[in-house]
Amino acid sequence: MPLRLHHTAKRILTILASVLLLWIAMDAVRPRAPRHSAEWLQAGDVQVRALRGGHGDTTLLLLPGYGESLMSYRSTFDLLATHYRVIAIDLPGQAMSDKPDGPYDLASYQRRLGDFLSRWTTGAVITVGHSMGGELAALLALDHPDRVVAAVLIAPAGNGLNPIVTDAKDMHSDARGWITAALSTALPPQDPAWLAEPPERADYSPAADPAYRAASTRILTDFDFAALRDSFALIRQPVLLIWGRQDPTIPFSIGEDLAAKLPCRRFVPLQGVLHRPHESNPDTVLAEMQAFLVHPGCQSH
């Protein structure tokens, strides 16, 4: 190759390499569209913020705990959606769902979530719930044994709370207000990089919404966090029960008592874990869920 042609080829390659590097750099900083879009779906007399994804014959319905949002399942949602239809919601009165004046007792949640199950799911359903959402997941399993084929309960309420906060109905109003104020900033209800919200809701902040504080306080007054104490023994579906041994909100001893009541359960204690294992230890929780979903079954008591 003549020397002049050789230098020309090198110059062209250098230019092409520079263009390629520039394109890669621009792509790295280019804003990416969120993976998901939130929607608002009817649940009885309210609308709840929901996220739907995945495919398959079985639907996983993900219910967050008190003071939290569907974002608490962000670390597990996408991987679960590779094999199942998945729906995560904000509970009525919480995060970005509707916040009516009330009521927020167990019967009201029972009606609203029962209606949601009928409207928005088909075929087999596995309810997944944490804390307050765990109590509601268990309630749906009791109410709809023809639809709910299994349940995953993560430190669920329903069998009582830490004695310090068990009697929420008699809790001083200032204490309830402090709890709701703290919870309103504990978990962001939005993540625009992962979940797109409509423009009119994009700037919503529970901390700035008096209706959020009122609803959260009303839940503590209305909702019975020990209502299923005697009913867990009636759940016939397989149950995966996950509990942190260092849980301060619903102590592990309550979990042991609950596990003994369940006719068909797989009990997974997690050492050194507090009240939100699906957030603090998502890989462990996801692995346990995946194993259970493939082969739901019972441990011997």
N, C-alpha and C positions, 0 to 999 in steps of 0.2 A: 504494500500500500504506500503511495507517495506520502511524504512527510506532511504536506499541506492537508491532504485528505484525512490523515491520522489525527491531526490537531482539530480539524472540523468535527470529526466524530466524537472526540473527547469533549469538545465544547457542547455538543448537542446532548450528550449523556449527562454532563454537569447540569445543564439547564433543566433537563427532565427530572433529575434527582432533586433539584431545588424546588421545582413545582410540586413534586410528590410530597416532599417534606412540608411545604407550605399548606397543601391540602389536608394532610394529616393533622397539622397543628390547628387549622381552622375548624376541622371536624371535632377536635377534642373540646373546643370551647363553644361550639355552636349549641344553643339551647335545644334540648331534646323534648319532644312532646311527651307529656305524662303517659305512663303505661295504661292508666285506667281513668274512667270518668265516673263520678258519683251520680247517683240518681235518687229521686225521692219516690218511695212506693207506699201505697196505702196499707195501713194496718189497723183495721177497725175504724175508729173515729179520728185517727192521726195519720200523718205521713212520717216515715222514717227514712233517714239517709241510708242508702244501701250501696254496696259494691258487689257486682256479679261478674263471675268469670269461670273459665274452665268448661269442661264437657265430661260426659259420662252418664251412666245410668243412675248413679247415686248423688244426692245433693248433701253437701255439708253446710249446715246453718250455724254461723259463728256469732255468738252473743257475748259482748264484753261485760266487764264488771261495773259496779257502781262508780260513777265519776270518770269513766273512761269512754273510749270511742272505738269504732271499728279499726282505727289505726293500731290498736294494741295487737292485731293479728297480722300486721304488715310483714313480719319476718317469716311467716308461715303460709300466707295466702297464695303467693304465686306458685310455690312448690306443690301445695295441695291441689291447685287448679290444673296441674298437668295430668291428673288422673280422675278428677271429680268435678262436678259442677259445685261451685262454692259461692255462697252468699254471706256476706258479713254486713251487719247493721249497727247503727247507733240505737240504743234502747230508747223508747219513748221517754221524753223528759230530759234526755241527756245529749251532750255534744251538739250535733247539728240537726237532730230530729225535732219534731214538733214538741212544744212544751205547754200543753193546756194547763189550766188551773188545777186540774186533778180529775178524778182520783188517781192515786198511784199505789193502790193496794194490790195484793197478789191476784185477786179476781180480775182486775182491770188489765193487768199484763197478760193474764191467761186469755182473755177475750181478744186482745189486740194481736198477740203473737199467734193465737190459733187461727185468726182470720188471715194473718200474713202467710202462715203455712199453707192454708187452703188456696189463697190467691196466686202465690208466686212459686210454689214448688209442685213437682209431679213425681210420682214414683217413690222410691225408697229415700228416706231422709235420715241422716245422722246428725243429731244436735250436739254442738260443741259450745260449752259455756264456762266462763271464769267467774268465780265469786257469785255476785248476784245473778249474773248471766248463767252460771252453773245451776243455780236453783231453778231458773226458768227453763233451762235445757232439760232438767230432770222432770219438770212439770209437763213439758210437751211430750216426753216419752210416756208419762203416765196417762195423759189425755188422749194420745193418738197412737196407740200400740199397733194399729194397722198401717201406719205410715212411717213412724220412727222405729228403725230397726236396730239402732244402737245409740249410745251416748258417750261423749268424752267430757268428763267433768274435771275442771282444773280448780282445785281448792274451792269447791262450791259452797255457797251459803245453803241454808235450808235445814241444817242440823244445829244451828247456833253460831254465835260469834265469840270472840274473846270476851270474857265476863266484864271487862272494863267498858265495852261498848254494846253489850248485848241488849240492854234495855233502852234502845234508841228512842222509844216513845216518851220516856221520862228524861231524856237528855236535855240539859239546860239549853235554851234557845241560842245563847251566845256560843256554846260549844258546837251546836249544829252549824251555826253560821261560819265558825272558824273552819270546820271540816270542809264545808262546801266551797269556801273561798280557796282553801289550799288545793282541793281537787280540781278546781277550775283551771289551774295553771300546771297541773301535774303532767298532763299528756296533751300535746297539741292536737286539735281535731282535724287539722289539715296538714297536708304535705304536698304542695303544688308540683313538686318534681316527680311525684309518684301517682298522685290522684288529682285529677282536674275537677274543679268546682265551677258551677255556673257563675258568671260575673257578679250577679247580685248577691251571691253568698260567699264570694272569695275572701272578703275582708271580715267575715263574722268571727267574733271572739266571745266564747262563753263568759270569760271574766268580765266583759263589759255589758253583759245582758242580764238585766234584773230578773227576767223570766227563767234563766238558767239557775240562778241562786234560789229563786222561789221553788222551782220544781225539785231541785236537789234536796232542799230542806224538807219539802213535802214528802219525798220518797222516804226519808229517814223517819218521818212520822207515820206514814201509811203502811209501808211495806213490812211484812213479817219475815225476818231473815232466819226464822226457825220453823217455818210453816210445814215443812215436809219431814219433820223429825220422825214421825211414825209411818210416813208413806214411802220412804226409800225402800223398805222391805217389799213393796208391791211392784217394783220395777223388774220386769222379767227379761228385758232386753240385756244383751251384754253391755257392760259399762267399763270404760277405761277411767280410772280414778288416779289423778296425778296430784301430789301434795309436797310442798316444801317442808322439811322437818323443822325449819326455823321460822315458820310463818307466824307473825305476831298478830295478824288480823283474825284469822280463823286457825287457831293452834292445831298442831299435828294430832294431838290427842282427840280432837273432834273428828279429824279425818279417819283415825283408826276406828272410832266408834261407828262412823258412817260406813266404812268399808265392811265391817262385820254385819251390817244390816242388808247389804246388797246381795241378792241371791246369785247373781252372775257378774263377777267383776274381776278386773285385773288391776291390782293396786300397785302404784309406782311411787315410793317415797324418794325424795331427792335431798341428799345431804347438803347442808349449807345454803339452802335456797329459801327465800322468803315467800311473799304472797303472790308474786306474778312470775311463775316459772316460764310461761310462754314468752315473756319479754326478756327476762334475765338469762334464761337458758333455752333459747328457741331451738337450737340444733338437737338438744336432748329431747325436748318435748315433741318436735317434729318426727324424730326417729321412733319414739314410742307410739305416736299416733299412726304413722305409716305401717308399723308392724301390726298394730291392733286392727287397722282398717282392712288389711289383707287377710288376717286370720282372727276375727273377733272371737273371743272365747272366755272361759272362766278359769280362775285360779281356785284351787281347793282352799277352803277356809281353815 
